[in-house]
């Protein structure tokens, strides 16, 4: 594939160390290190130019400001289209990113919805990006992708949709992913399975102790009262 000088990939994501602080399930740092490696491999495979924005170079006081500023800074470098992704979607593939790239040729924008109501991928042409409108979207809320779609409809921006995928924010997301994954590289799958097994062992231990406590309190009534 020939490099496209007009389209760039924007990876907007925290470092693995930072993710481990805000998503505190067991081995979360190792999980997100693996996801970061996975994401960078996908991006390199597309052969498109890319820019990585972590907490070290994001600018702004809120998530919305940091995200909008990152997008604008890439446009300011002369790119006409941006495909922005995170690093917490194990099912994301190079093929999906390249599909978004292809869709941007005939559409104004591309949205890859996440199952939690956000999005894992957004592709948008420069002429349809309005910073003020983007700042007003309900970022990190469950109605984000719907609100974004309504914004595009209101401005007559033509939208193409990719398949809906899951990202990893909580342990429940990890369990859902393991139960429904299509394709993921082996080292990441091992980490996720080990995480769930560890939590299940803890849960079993807690249940066992609770049952033991209730058995003691059921059969040990104490000494009789002397009148």
GIGIUR-V813383 format. One line per field, one symbol per residue. psi: psi as a letter, one per 40 degrees, with the letter a starting at -180 (. if undefined). A space follows every 50 residues. Layout:
BEGIN
psi = ???
END
This chain:
BEGIN
psi = hihheehihhhhiiiddddddegfihfdddddddddddddddddddeiii hhhaedeihieidddddddddddddeeeidihhhiaffgdehiddddddd dddedeidihhhiieeeaiehhhhideehhdddddeigifieeddddddd ddddefhhhihiihiiihdiddddddddeeidhiiddddddddddddddd ddddddddddddddddedegeiiihh.
END
